[in-house]
């Protein structure tokens, strides 16, 4: 199991420092996300200033772009990173795609499948010099001349991961991608009973093996050195679980555990105009629910807990902490987890 971090920074200097620090601390990879910043630009700096760190987007919003524009960005980044780049894609939700990005939305799993296939057709055209002739239900790419073709890439096309919660998108990941980002709002039981079977169905259609595919998980973790900081961390994670549980698109995870009523309650609270609704939503998440979705442990026990829950289910792991955290503490946890993984191997 590989252990990844997340590149952070609002300036060129801080992004570069973050990437270099991740590499020196012993992380295997580092992800850049699309929230308040472009997901690709930080990785240009990270690729330039690191040598062994796997770099990727987790995630770039696919439906805010076309397969062609995404293909160019990913091709150049993989060349700059000398084959260390992973293109992580996500669909986002309908409201953001239509109202924030002003782009079309329909049949997200089918559209994502075609997006990836179209992008791969573009890459093949560049690498082989062959004709580009991709026609699908959502995308059509039938023009590519030498002037617009980048040079052949010594490192080839990057790996492609897709974020998924439901079975249909997870099957798409297994069929046409190299990896999957399960949503942080998942449990080990959901991974075993829903996610992995869907991945296997997709992989079986592709003619590949599970060994050719990676699952990169970002589980919630609540830990801290002091009692006060621990209470704050637990509260933040509890409220994050409540937020995800209030989203109807993620209801299937709750349904599997028999917690459908909680999802309905939290959704209604989230739509209310009560000033304290987020606090009340967090209060509705019991310890039983919290511990299914998050690792809640003292620092010395976090590595053991992560390995016990996720070793054998996922191939890459990182730490999701929706609260200010002590980075030195997590470097210690990283070291302990690496020892756990090495011992298990």
N, C-alpha and C positions, 0 to 999 in steps of 0.2 A: 504494500500500500504506500503510495506516494503522498507527500504532505505539502500542501500549497498555501501561499499567503495571498494578500491582496495589495496591489499597488495603490498608494494613496498620495495625494498632493495636489495643491492648487497652483503650483508654479513649476517652472522647468527644473529649478534646483531641487525642490522637494520631491518631485517625481523621480528624478535621477537618484537621489539619496535613498528613497524608498526601495527602488529596484536593487540597488547595490547592497543595501542592508539585508534584504531578503536573501540574496545569494550568499552573503558572508555568514548569515545566521544558520544556513543549512537547509532552507526550504528547497523543495524540488521544483516548484513552479510558482508563478504569481499571475493573478488575474486582474484585468482592468474591466470596470463595469460601465454601463451606459445609464447614467442618472443625470447629474448636473453637468457632465462633461462628455465630450466625444470619447468613445471607448478605444479608438485606434491610436490617436495621437500620443498618449502616454507610452504606448508600447514601442514607438519609434525610438524614444529616449532610452527605454529599458533595454531594447535590443542592442543599441549602440554601446551601452555601458556594462553589459553583463556578457558572460561567455557560456555558461552552462545551464542557466535558469530557463525552464520551459515558460513561455509567455502566451497568454491567450485572453480573449474577450469573454467575459462571463456576466452579462451577455451583450452582444450587439443586437439591436432590434432589426430583424430581417425585413419585416414588412414596411419599415420606414425607408427601405432602400430597394434597388433593383438587383437581380442577380449579377448584372454586369458591373455596376459600380462597386458592389461588395467584392466581386472577383478581383478587380484591380487592387483594392486596398489590401486584401488578404495575400495576394500574389507577391506584392512588393514587400510586405511585412515578413513573409516567410523567407524571402531572399535575404533581406537585411538581417534577420535573426538566424540565418544559416540553418533553416529547417526546424527551428525551435518554436514556431508559432502554431497555435491552435485557434481556429476560428470558431468561437462559440456563439451560437445564434439562439434567439428566442422570438416568440411570436408577439409578445406583449398582449394586452387585452384590447378589445374592440374600441373602447372609448378613446384610448391613447392613440391607437393607429389612425382612427378617423378624425378625431378632434384635435389632437396635439400635432400629429405628423401630416394630416390631410392626405392620407393614403387609403386605398381600398382595402376592405376587409371581407373575407368570405371563406368558409370551409378551411379553417386554419391548418389542420393536419394535412389535407390534400395540397394546399398552397405551399406549405413548408417542404413537403416531399418534392414538389416540382421546382421550388426555388433552389434546393440543393442540387438536383439533377441538372438544372439549367446552368448553374455555376460550374459544375464539373465539366459540362460540355464546353464551356468557354475555356476553362483551363486546359482541356485536352487539345482544343484548337491551337492554343498558344504553344503548347509543349511539342506538338507534332507538326504544326504548320498545316494541318488539315482544314477542310471546310467547316465552318460553323453553321449548323443547321438544326436548331432546336425549336420545336413548335409544341406547345402544350396548351392546357386550358387557361392558364393564367399568364404565362410568359412566352415570348417569341423572340429568339435571337438568331437572325439569319444573315447578318452582315458583319464581316471581320476582314479587314484588309491589312497588309503588312505594316502600313503606317501606324495603325492603332494597336498592333500586337506587340506586347513587351517581349524582350529577349527570352529565350528558353531559360528556365530556372534550374540550376544545378540540383536544387533540393526538391524540385517538383512542387506539387500543390500541397497546401497545408491540410492537416487533419481538420475535420468538421465535427463539432459537438452541437447537440440541440437540447434546449431545456424543455422538460415535459412534466406534466402531472398525470393527465389522463392516459388511458390505454392506447388511444389512436395515435397521439403524438409520440408516445413512447415506442410504438411499433415502427413509426416512420424513422425514428432515430436508429433503431436496430437494423432497419433495412438499408438506408442510404447514407448513414453517418458513421463516424469512427468512435463516437462516444455520446454520453448522455449526462445532462445536469438534472438530477431529480430536484424537485423543489425542496427548500429547507423545511417546509411544512410536510414532513413525511415521517413515518415510523419504520422501525425494523420489520415489523409485521407487514406493513403495506409494501415495503421493498420486496420481501420474500413472496408474498401472495399475489401482488398485482404488478409491480414494476418489472421484476426479473422475468416472469412469464411473458409479458408483453415484449420485452427486449428479445427474448429467445424466439418469439414468433416472427419478429422482424428480421433477425439474423438468419433464421432458417430460409427466408425468402431470398436472401442475398447470397447464399451459398458460402458464407464465411463461418468462422467459429467464434465462440464467446471470447477466446483468447485474443481475437483481433479487435476487441471492443473495450472501451474504458468507461466506467461510471465514476463521475467526479461529484462527490457530495459535499455539501456545505452545512453541516448540522449546527443547530443552536447549542451554545455552551454558556453556562452561567458559573463563574468562579471568580474568586478574588482573594487577596491576602488578609484583609481585615473583615471583621463581622459587619461593620457598617457598609463597606464596599460590596460585600457578598449580598446583603439585603437589597442593595440598589441593583445589582446585576440580576438577581432573581426576579425582581419586580419588572425590570425592563424586558426580560425574556418572556415572562408571563404575559405581559401586554402585547408583545410581538406575536405570541401564539394566538392570543385573542383576536388580533387584527387579521391574521391569516384565516383563522377559523370562521370569521364573519363573512368571508368571501365565498359566494355560492360555487364558484369554479373549483374550489378545493374541497367541496363537501364530501367527495367520495372517500377521503382519508378518514373523516369522522364517521361516516356511515359504516365503514369496515369495523370500527371499534364499538359500534352501538351508541355513538354520541351525536346522532343527527339532531336531537332536540337542542343540544348546546349550540350547534351551528345556526339554527333558526333563531334562538334567543340572541346570539351575538350579532347576527345580521340585522335584526330589528333594533337592537341598541345602537349599532353603528349608523343607522339612518335616522335616529332620533335627534332632537335638538337639545338634549340634556347637556349641561356644561361639563358634567363629570363623567360623561359616557365612557371615555377611554379607561378611567379608573375602575368604573363598574364592570366594564368588559374584562379587565384583568382579574378582578375579584371572582368572576364567574369561572375562571379556569382553575379547576381543582389541582391539587398536588398530583393526583393520579394522571390527569391529562398532561400536565406540565412535564412530568418525568418520562412520558412516552415520546414527547416531541423534542426534548432537550436533555443534554447531559448537565446535571446539576450536582456539582461535587467540589470538595476541597481541592486546592491545586495539586496536591500530591496524588490525588486519586483520579484526575481527569484523564490522563493517558490510558490507564487501565480500563476506565469506563468506555472510552472511545474505541479502544481495540476490541473489548469484549462485545460491544454492540455492532460494530461496523466491519471488522476484519472478516474477509471472505464474502462480504456483500458488495463492497465498493472497492475501486482501484485507486482513487485519489480522494483526499479528504482535506478540508480546511476548517477554520474556526469562525463561526458566525456569532458575533458578539454585538448586539445592538445597544451598547453602552460604552462609555470611555473605559479603556482597558489598559492595564499595565503591560506594555509590550515585552519588557524583560521577563515577566512571568510567563508569557506565552512562548517565548524562546525556550524557557526551561521545560514547558510542557511539550514543545516540539522535540527537544532532545530526548525526553522520556518516552515519547510516542515512537520515535525512531528506534529506540532500544527495544520496545515492545514488538514492533514490526520485525526487526532483525531476529529477535528471539523466536517469533512464530515461524519465520522462514527457515 
